[in-house]
Amino acid sequence: MLSWCQHLPKKNGGQFYALKGILSANEILTFSSNFKINKIISLDVPELDEQRYLVILGFN
C-alpha cells in the first residue's frame, strides 16, 4: 500500500491509517524508510476473537 499510495497524503502532516490483523515485527521492518509509525492502537472488535490494530503512519 505504501509504495503505490505514497503520493496521496500531504508531505507535511499527511498520514496513512491502516487496519491490520496480525502485526509482525518483520512486516514493520519492510516499511520504506520514507515512513515512520506514529501510533499503533489495539482494537477490540465486538464478536471477533482475533487481533486487530489501527496503524497510523506518517512521513519521515
N, CA, C and O atoms as a Maestro MAE file, in Angstrom:
{
 s_m_m2io_version
 :::
 2.0.0
}

f_m_ct {
 s_m_title
 :::
 protein
 m_atom[240] {
  # First column is atom index #
  i_m_mmod_type
  r_m_x_coord
  r_m_y_coord
  r_m_z_coord
  i_m_residue_number
  s_m_chain_name
  s_m_pdb_residue_name
  s_m_pdb_atom_name
  i_m_atomic_number
  :::
  1 25 0.821 -1.183 0.000 1 A "MET " " N  " 7
  2 3 0.000 0.000 0.000 1 A "MET " " CA " 6
  3 2 0.868 1.251 0.000 1 A "MET " " C  " 6
  4 15 0.602 2.193 -0.746 1 A "MET " " O  " 8
  5 25 1.895 1.263 0.826 2 A "LEU " " N  " 7
  6 3 2.715 2.468 0.944 2 A "LEU " " CA " 6
  7 2 3.408 2.815 -0.362 2 A "LEU " " C  " 6
  8 15 3.536 3.991 -0.699 2 A "LEU " " O  " 8
  9 25 3.853 1.818 -1.094 3 A "SER " " N  " 7
  10 3 4.608 2.095 -2.326 3 A "SER " " CA " 6
  11 2 3.730 2.701 -3.417 3 A "SER " " C  " 6
  12 15 4.188 3.583 -4.144 3 A "SER " " O  " 8
  13 25 2.488 2.254 -3.551 4 A "TRP " " N  " 7
  14 3 1.658 2.769 -4.643 4 A "TRP " " CA " 6
  15 2 0.701 3.868 -4.215 4 A "TRP " " C  " 6
  16 15 -0.035 4.392 -5.052 4 A "TRP " " O  " 8
  17 25 0.686 4.238 -2.922 5 A "CYS " " N  " 7
  18 3 -0.198 5.317 -2.460 5 A "CYS " " CA " 6
  19 2 0.549 6.482 -1.812 5 A "CYS " " C  " 6
  20 15 -0.078 7.396 -1.275 5 A "CYS " " O  " 8
  21 25 1.866 6.458 -1.858 6 A "GLN " " N  " 7
  22 3 2.628 7.477 -1.121 6 A "GLN " " CA " 6
  23 2 2.419 8.894 -1.635 6 A "GLN " " C  " 6
  24 15 2.743 9.852 -0.931 6 A "GLN " " O  " 8
  25 25 1.892 9.051 -2.829 7 A "HIS " " N  " 7
  26 3 1.642 10.389 -3.371 7 A "HIS " " CA " 6
  27 2 0.322 10.999 -2.867 7 A "HIS " " C  " 6
  28 15 0.065 12.176 -3.117 7 A "HIS " " O  " 8
  29 25 -0.507 10.236 -2.175 8 A "LEU " " N  " 7
  30 3 -1.832 10.711 -1.783 8 A "LEU " " CA " 6
  31 2 -1.846 11.668 -0.581 8 A "LEU " " C  " 6
  32 15 -2.462 12.730 -0.678 8 A "LEU " " O  " 8
  33 25 -1.195 11.341 0.548 9 A "PRO " " N  " 7
  34 3 -1.250 12.299 1.660 9 A "PRO " " CA " 6
  35 2 -0.262 13.451 1.474 9 A "PRO " " C  " 6
  36 15 0.714 13.336 0.732 9 A "PRO " " O  " 8
  37 25 -0.533 14.560 2.159 10 A "LYS " " N  " 7
  38 3 0.376 15.698 2.117 10 A "LYS " " CA " 6
  39 2 1.708 15.307 2.750 10 A "LYS " " C  " 6
  40 15 1.744 14.506 3.684 10 A "LYS " " O  " 8
  41 25 2.793 15.865 2.246 11 A "LYS " " N  " 7
  42 3 4.120 15.567 2.797 11 A "LYS " " CA " 6
  43 2 4.281 16.117 4.207 11 A "LYS " " C  " 6
  44 15 4.944 15.489 5.032 11 A "LYS " " O  " 8
  45 25 3.694 17.272 4.507 12 A "ASN " " N  " 7
  46 3 3.766 17.846 5.853 12 A "ASN " " CA " 6
  47 2 2.481 17.561 6.605 12 A "ASN " " C  " 6
  48 15 1.477 18.244 6.405 12 A "ASN " " O  " 8
  49 25 2.505 16.561 7.466 13 A "GLY " " N  " 7
  50 3 1.357 16.265 8.306 13 A "GLY " " CA " 6
  51 2 0.416 15.201 7.774 13 A "GLY " " C  " 6
  52 15 -0.477 14.766 8.501 13 A "GLY " " O  " 8
  53 25 0.583 14.765 6.531 14 A "GLY " " N  " 7
  54 3 -0.282 13.723 5.990 14 A "GLY " " CA " 6
  55 2 -0.001 12.380 6.644 14 A "GLY " " C  " 6
  56 15 1.130 12.106 7.046 14 A "GLY " " O  " 8
  57 25 -1.022 11.544 6.752 15 A "GLN " " N  " 7
  58 3 -0.870 10.252 7.402 15 A "GLN " " CA " 6
  59 2 -1.629 9.169 6.646 15 A "GLN " " C  " 6
  60 15 -2.588 9.443 5.924 15 A "GLN " " O  " 8
  61 25 -1.176 7.934 6.833 16 A "PHE " " N  " 7
  62 3 -1.900 6.749 6.396 16 A "PHE " " CA " 6
  63 2 -2.513 6.103 7.631 16 A "PHE " " C  " 6
  64 15 -1.875 6.042 8.682 16 A "PHE " " O  " 8
  65 25 -3.742 5.623 7.511 17 A "TYR " " N  " 7
  66 3 -4.388 4.841 8.555 17 A "TYR " " CA " 6
  67 2 -4.602 3.449 7.975 17 A "TYR " " C  " 6
  68 15 -5.297 3.284 6.972 17 A "TYR " " O  " 8
  69 25 -4.002 2.454 8.610 18 A "ALA " " N  " 7
  70 3 -4.084 1.089 8.092 18 A "ALA " " CA " 6
  71 2 -4.692 0.180 9.152 18 A "ALA " " C  " 6
  72 15 -4.243 0.173 10.298 18 A "ALA " " O  " 8
  73 25 -5.705 -0.580 8.775 19 A "LEU " " N  " 7
  74 3 -6.286 -1.576 9.649 19 A "LEU " " CA " 6
  75 2 -5.542 -2.882 9.404 19 A "LEU " " C  " 6
  76 15 -5.484 -3.376 8.278 19 A "LEU " " O  " 8
  77 25 -4.978 -3.430 10.464 20 A "LYS " " N  " 7
  78 3 -4.169 -4.639 10.341 20 A "LYS " " CA " 6
  79 2 -4.737 -5.726 11.227 20 A "LYS " " C  " 6
  80 15 -5.347 -5.451 12.261 20 A "LYS " " O  " 8
  81 25 -4.531 -6.958 10.812 21 A "GLY " " N  " 7
  82 3 -4.818 -8.111 11.644 21 A "GLY " " CA " 6
  83 2 -3.579 -8.398 12.462 21 A "GLY " " C  " 6
  84 15 -3.246 -7.643 13.376 21 A "GLY " " O  " 8
  85 25 -2.907 -9.463 12.148 22 A "ILE " " N  " 7
  86 3 -1.661 -9.793 12.830 22 A "ILE " " CA " 6
  87 2 -0.606 -8.774 12.423 22 A "ILE " " C  " 6
  88 15 -0.412 -8.510 11.236 22 A "ILE " " O  " 8
  89 25 0.068 -8.211 13.403 23 A "LEU " " N  " 7
  90 3 1.084 -7.193 13.152 23 A "LEU " " CA " 6
  91 2 2.428 -7.764 13.585 23 A "LEU " " C  " 6
  92 15 2.692 -7.898 14.780 23 A "LEU " " O  " 8
  93 25 3.272 -8.099 12.624 24 A "SER " " N  " 7
  94 3 4.549 -8.721 12.950 24 A "SER " " CA " 6
  95 2 5.696 -7.725 12.850 24 A "SER " " C  " 6
  96 15 5.646 -6.776 12.067 24 A "SER " " O  " 8
  97 25 6.724 -7.953 13.648 25 A "ALA " " N  " 7
  98 3 7.918 -7.102 13.614 25 A "ALA " " CA " 6
  99 2 8.587 -7.174 12.249 25 A "ALA " " C  " 6
  100 15 9.138 -6.179 11.778 25 A "ALA " " O  " 8
  101 25 8.546 -8.343 11.603 26 A "ASN " " N  " 7
  102 3 9.150 -8.496 10.272 26 A "ASN " " CA " 6
  103 2 8.464 -7.601 9.246 26 A "ASN " " C  " 6
  104 15 9.126 -7.011 8.393 26 A "ASN " " O  " 8
  105 25 7.159 -7.500 9.326 27 A "GLU " " N  " 7
  106 3 6.431 -6.650 8.389 27 A "GLU " " CA " 6
  107 2 6.775 -5.173 8.609 27 A "GLU " " C  " 6
  108 15 6.939 -4.418 7.650 27 A "GLU " " O  " 8
  109 25 6.880 -4.776 9.854 28 A "ILE " " N  " 7
  110 3 7.224 -3.390 10.164 28 A "ILE " " CA " 6
  111 2 8.598 -3.036 9.599 28 A "ILE " " C  " 6
  112 15 8.807 -1.917 9.130 28 A "ILE " " O  " 8
  113 25 9.527 -3.978 9.641 29 A "LEU " " N  " 7
  114 3 10.875 -3.738 9.116 29 A "LEU " " CA " 6
  115 2 10.888 -3.547 7.604 29 A "LEU " " C  " 6
  116 15 11.833 -2.974 7.062 29 A "LEU " " O  " 8
  117 25 9.852 -4.019 6.920 30 A "THR " " N  " 7
  118 3 9.803 -3.882 5.460 30 A "THR " " CA " 6
  119 2 9.251 -2.531 5.006 30 A "THR " " C  " 6
  120 15 9.270 -2.231 3.813 30 A "THR " " O  " 8
  121 25 8.756 -1.710 5.945 31 A "PHE " " N  " 7
  122 3 8.247 -0.391 5.568 31 A "PHE " " CA " 6
  123 2 9.371 0.446 4.979 31 A "PHE " " C  " 6
  124 15 10.516 0.355 5.422 31 A "PHE " " O  " 8
  125 25 9.057 1.239 4.008 32 A "SER " " N  " 7
  126 3 10.023 2.151 3.401 32 A "SER " " CA " 6
  127 2 10.567 3.105 4.452 32 A "SER " " C  " 6
  128 15 9.863 3.479 5.391 32 A "SER " " O  " 8
  129 25 11.815 3.492 4.289 33 A "SER " " N  " 7
  130 3 12.420 4.441 5.232 33 A "SER " " CA " 6
  131 2 11.807 5.833 5.100 33 A "SER " " C  " 6
  132 15 12.103 6.712 5.910 33 A "SER " " O  " 8
  133 25 10.958 6.050 4.093 34 A "ASN " " N  " 7
  134 3 10.257 7.328 3.940 34 A "ASN " " CA " 6
  135 2 9.147 7.503 4.974 34 A "ASN " " C  " 6
  136 15 8.614 8.601 5.134 34 A "ASN " " O  " 8
  137 25 8.795 6.413 5.681 35 A "PHE " " N  " 7
  138 3 7.664 6.434 6.603 35 A "PHE " " CA " 6
  139 2 8.088 6.090 8.012 35 A "PHE " " C  " 6
  140 15 9.092 5.410 8.226 35 A "PHE " " O  " 8
  141 25 7.311 6.568 8.972 36 A "LYS " " N  " 7
  142 3 7.515 6.205 10.370 36 A "LYS " " CA " 6
  143 2 6.164 5.855 10.970 36 A "LYS " " C  " 6
  144 15 5.130 6.357 10.530 36 A "LYS " " O  " 8
  145 25 6.180 5.002 11.966 37 A "ILE " " N  " 7
  146 3 4.950 4.654 12.669 37 A "ILE " " CA " 6
  147 2 4.707 5.721 13.721 37 A "ILE " " C  " 6
  148 15 5.520 5.912 14.625 37 A "ILE " " O  " 8
  149 25 3.584 6.415 13.598 38 A "ASN " " N  " 7
  150 3 3.219 7.436 14.580 38 A "ASN " " CA " 6
  151 2 2.533 6.819 15.790 38 A "ASN " " C  " 6
  152 15 2.731 7.261 16.921 38 A "ASN " " O  " 8
  153 25 1.722 5.789 15.540 39 A "LYS " " N  " 7
  154 3 0.969 5.186 16.640 39 A "LYS " " CA " 6
  155 2 0.406 3.840 16.204 39 A "LYS " " C  " 6
  156 15 0.042 3.656 15.042 39 A "LYS " " O  " 8
  157 25 0.339 2.904 17.140 40 A "ILE " " N  " 7
  158 3 -0.333 1.617 16.940 40 A "ILE " " CA " 6
  159 2 -1.382 1.493 18.030 40 A "ILE " " C  " 6
  160 15 -1.064 1.560 19.217 40 A "ILE " " O  " 8
  161 25 -2.634 1.312 17.624 41 A "ILE " " N  " 7
  162 3 -3.747 1.226 18.563 41 A "ILE " " CA " 6
  163 2 -4.359 -0.168 18.469 41 A "ILE " " C  " 6
  164 15 -4.783 -0.598 17.396 41 A "ILE " " O  " 8
  165 25 -4.401 -0.864 19.591 42 A "SER " " N  " 7
  166 3 -5.052 -2.171 19.643 42 A "SER " " CA " 6
  167 2 -6.565 -1.958 19.671 42 A "SER " " C  " 6
  168 15 -7.066 -1.140 20.443 42 A "SER " " O  " 8
  169 25 -7.284 -2.689 18.836 43 A "LEU " " N  " 7
  170 3 -8.738 -2.530 18.723 43 A "LEU " " CA " 6
  171 2 -9.459 -3.741 19.289 43 A "LEU " " C  " 6
  172 15 -9.026 -4.877 19.097 43 A "LEU " " O  " 8
  173 25 -10.548 -3.498 19.981 44 A "ASP " " N  " 7
  174 3 -11.453 -4.561 20.412 44 A "ASP " " CA " 6
  175 2 -12.671 -4.516 19.514 44 A "ASP " " C  " 6
  176 15 -13.455 -3.569 19.567 44 A "ASP " " O  " 8
  177 25 -12.830 -5.540 18.688 45 A "VAL " " N  " 7
  178 3 -13.962 -5.608 17.769 45 A "VAL " " CA " 6
  179 2 -14.992 -6.569 18.364 45 A "VAL " " C  " 6
  180 15 -14.689 -7.746 18.562 45 A "VAL " " O  " 8
  181 25 -16.198 -6.089 18.649 46 A "PRO " " N  " 7
  182 3 -17.218 -6.958 19.227 46 A "PRO " " CA " 6
  183 2 -17.449 -8.213 18.380 46 A "PRO " " C  " 6
  184 15 -17.505 -8.150 17.152 46 A "PRO " " O  " 8
  185 25 -17.580 -9.343 19.062 47 A "GLU " " N  " 7
  186 3 -17.862 -10.629 18.433 47 A "GLU " " CA " 6
  187 2 -16.748 -11.114 17.507 47 A "GLU " " C  " 6
  188 15 -16.992 -11.943 16.631 47 A "GLU " " O  " 8
  189 25 -15.525 -10.604 17.692 48 A "LEU " " N  " 7
  190 3 -14.374 -11.052 16.910 48 A "LEU " " CA " 6
  191 2 -13.270 -11.421 17.890 48 A "LEU " " C  " 6
  192 15 -12.847 -10.591 18.695 48 A "LEU " " O  " 8
  193 25 -12.804 -12.656 17.823 49 A "ASP " " N  " 7
  194 3 -11.780 -13.138 18.750 49 A "ASP " " CA " 6
  195 2 -10.386 -13.103 18.132 49 A "ASP " " C  " 6
  196 15 -9.529 -13.912 18.487 49 A "ASP " " O  " 8
  197 25 -10.162 -12.194 17.233 50 A "GLU " " N  " 7
  198 3 -8.872 -12.090 16.548 50 A "GLU " " CA " 6
  199 2 -8.265 -10.715 16.795 50 A "GLU " " C  " 6
  200 15 -8.958 -9.773 17.179 50 A "GLU " " O  " 8
  201 25 -6.957 -10.621 16.568 51 A "GLN " " N  " 7
  202 3 -6.256 -9.356 16.754 51 A "GLN " " CA " 6
  203 2 -6.596 -8.375 15.649 51 A "GLN " " C  " 6
  204 15 -6.703 -8.753 14.482 51 A "GLN " " O  " 8
  205 25 -6.765 -7.117 16.021 52 A "ARG " " N  " 7
  206 3 -6.937 -6.031 15.058 52 A "ARG " " CA " 6
  207 2 -6.207 -4.810 15.602 52 A "ARG " " C  " 6
  208 15 -6.247 -4.525 16.799 52 A "ARG " " O  " 8
  209 25 -5.536 -4.093 14.697 53 A "TYR " " N  " 7
  210 3 -4.772 -2.914 15.076 53 A "TYR " " CA " 6
  211 2 -5.038 -1.803 14.064 53 A "TYR " " C  " 6
  212 15 -5.264 -2.055 12.880 53 A "TYR " " O  " 8
  213 25 -5.007 -0.585 14.555 54 A "LEU " " N  " 7
  214 3 -5.003 0.574 13.694 54 A "LEU " " CA " 6
  215 2 -3.585 1.127 13.744 54 A "LEU " " C  " 6
  216 15 -3.093 1.515 14.803 54 A "LEU " " O  " 8
  217 25 -2.937 1.159 12.584 55 A "VAL " " N  " 7
  218 3 -1.565 1.636 12.486 55 A "VAL " " CA " 6
  219 2 -1.594 2.987 11.773 55 A "VAL " " C  " 6
  220 15 -2.097 3.100 10.655 55 A "VAL " " O  " 8
  221 25 -1.051 4.002 12.428 56 A "ILE " " N  " 7
  222 3 -1.013 5.349 11.866 56 A "ILE " " CA " 6
  223 2 0.421 5.656 11.457 56 A "ILE " " C  " 6
  224 15 1.326 5.681 12.292 56 A "ILE " " O  " 8
  225 25 0.616 5.886 10.173 57 A "LEU " " N  " 7
  226 3 1.948 6.129 9.617 57 A "LEU " " CA " 6
  227 2 2.047 7.543 9.074 57 A "LEU " " C  " 6
  228 15 1.081 8.089 8.541 57 A "LEU " " O  " 8
  229 25 3.220 8.124 9.216 58 A "GLY " " N  " 7
  230 3 3.481 9.450 8.662 58 A "GLY " " CA " 6
  231 2 4.779 9.433 7.891 58 A "GLY " " C  " 6
  232 15 5.458 8.408 7.829 58 A "GLY " " O  " 8
  233 25 5.124 10.548 7.309 59 A "PHE " " N  " 7
  234 3 6.365 10.674 6.552 59 A "PHE " " CA " 6
  235 2 7.518 11.006 7.486 59 A "PHE " " C  " 6
  236 15 7.342 11.711 8.480 59 A "PHE " " O  " 8
  237 25 8.694 10.496 7.161 60 A "ASN " " N  " 7
  238 3 9.915 10.882 7.882 60 A "ASN " " CA " 6
  239 2 10.369 12.242 7.452 60 A "ASN " " C  " 6
  240 15 11.380 12.741 7.946 60 A "ASN " " O  " 8
  :::
 }
 m_bond[239] {
  # First column is bond index #
  i_m_from
  i_m_to
  i_m_order
  :::
  1 1 2 1
  2 2 3 1
  3 3 4 2
  4 3 5 1
  5 5 6 1
  6 6 7 1
  7 7 8 2
  8 7 9 1
  9 9 10 1
  10 10 11 1
  11 11 12 2
  12 11 13 1
  13 13 14 1
  14 14 15 1
  15 15 16 2
  16 15 17 1
  17 17 18 1
  18 18 19 1
  19 19 20 2
  20 19 21 1
  21 21 22 1
  22 22 23 1
  23 23 24 2
  24 23 25 1
  25 25 26 1
  26 26 27 1
  27 27 28 2
  28 27 29 1
  29 29 30 1
  30 30 31 1
  31 31 32 2
  32 31 33 1
  33 33 34 1
  34 34 35 1
  35 35 36 2
  36 35 37 1
  37 37 38 1
  38 38 39 1
  39 39 40 2
  40 39 41 1
  41 41 42 1
  42 42 43 1
  43 43 44 2
  44 43 45 1
  45 45 46 1
  46 46 47 1
  47 47 48 2
  48 47 49 1
  49 49 50 1
  50 50 51 1
  51 51 52 2
  52 51 53 1
  53 53 54 1
  54 54 55 1
  55 55 56 2
  56 55 57 1
  57 57 58 1
  58 58 59 1
  59 59 60 2
  60 59 61 1
  61 61 62 1
  62 62 63 1
  63 63 64 2
  64 63 65 1
  65 65 66 1
  66 66 67 1
  67 67 68 2
  68 67 69 1
  69 69 70 1
  70 70 71 1
  71 71 72 2
  72 71 73 1
  73 73 74 1
  74 74 75 1
  75 75 76 2
  76 75 77 1
  77 77 78 1
  78 78 79 1
  79 79 80 2
  80 79 81 1
  81 81 82 1
  82 82 83 1
  83 83 84 2
  84 83 85 1
  85 85 86 1
  86 86 87 1
  87 87 88 2
  88 87 89 1
  89 89 90 1
  90 90 91 1
  91 91 92 2
  92 91 93 1
  93 93 94 1
  94 94 95 1
  95 95 96 2
  96 95 97 1
  97 97 98 1
  98 98 99 1
  99 99 100 2
  100 99 101 1
  101 101 102 1
  102 102 103 1
  103 103 104 2
  104 103 105 1
  105 105 106 1
  106 106 107 1
  107 107 108 2
  108 107 109 1
  109 109 110 1
  110 110 111 1
  111 111 112 2
  112 111 113 1
  113 113 114 1
  114 114 115 1
  115 115 116 2
  116 115 117 1
  117 117 118 1
  118 118 119 1
  119 119 120 2
  120 119 121 1
  121 121 122 1
  122 122 123 1
  123 123 124 2
  124 123 125 1
  125 125 126 1
  126 126 127 1
  127 127 128 2
  128 127 129 1
  129 129 130 1
  130 130 131 1
  131 131 132 2
  132 131 133 1
  133 133 134 1
  134 134 135 1
  135 135 136 2
  136 135 137 1
  137 137 138 1
  138 138 139 1
  139 139 140 2
  140 139 141 1
  141 141 142 1
  142 142 143 1
  143 143 144 2
  144 143 145 1
  145 145 146 1
  146 146 147 1
  147 147 148 2
  148 147 149 1
  149 149 150 1
  150 150 151 1
  151 151 152 2
  152 151 153 1
  153 153 154 1
  154 154 155 1
  155 155 156 2
  156 155 157 1
  157 157 158 1
  158 158 159 1
  159 159 160 2
  160 159 161 1
  161 161 162 1
  162 162 163 1
  163 163 164 2
  164 163 165 1
  165 165 166 1
  166 166 167 1
  167 167 168 2
  168 167 169 1
  169 169 170 1
  170 170 171 1
  171 171 172 2
  172 171 173 1
  173 173 174 1
  174 174 175 1
  175 175 176 2
  176 175 177 1
  177 177 178 1
  178 178 179 1
  179 179 180 2
  180 179 181 1
  181 181 182 1
  182 182 183 1
  183 183 184 2
  184 183 185 1
  185 185 186 1
  186 186 187 1
  187 187 188 2
  188 187 189 1
  189 189 190 1
  190 190 191 1
  191 191 192 2
  192 191 193 1
  193 193 194 1
  194 194 195 1
  195 195 196 2
  196 195 197 1
  197 197 198 1
  198 198 199 1
  199 199 200 2
  200 199 201 1
  201 201 202 1
  202 202 203 1
  203 203 204 2
  204 203 205 1
  205 205 206 1
  206 206 207 1
  207 207 208 2
  208 207 209 1
  209 209 210 1
  210 210 211 1
  211 211 212 2
  212 211 213 1
  213 213 214 1
  214 214 215 1
  215 215 216 2
  216 215 217 1
  217 217 218 1
  218 218 219 1
  219 219 220 2
  220 219 221 1
  221 221 222 1
  222 222 223 1
  223 223 224 2
  224 223 225 1
  225 225 226 1
  226 226 227 1
  227 227 228 2
  228 227 229 1
  229 229 230 1
  230 230 231 1
  231 231 232 2
  232 231 233 1
  233 233 234 1
  234 234 235 1
  235 235 236 2
  236 235 237 1
  237 237 238 1
  238 238 239 1
  239 239 240 2
  :::
 }
}
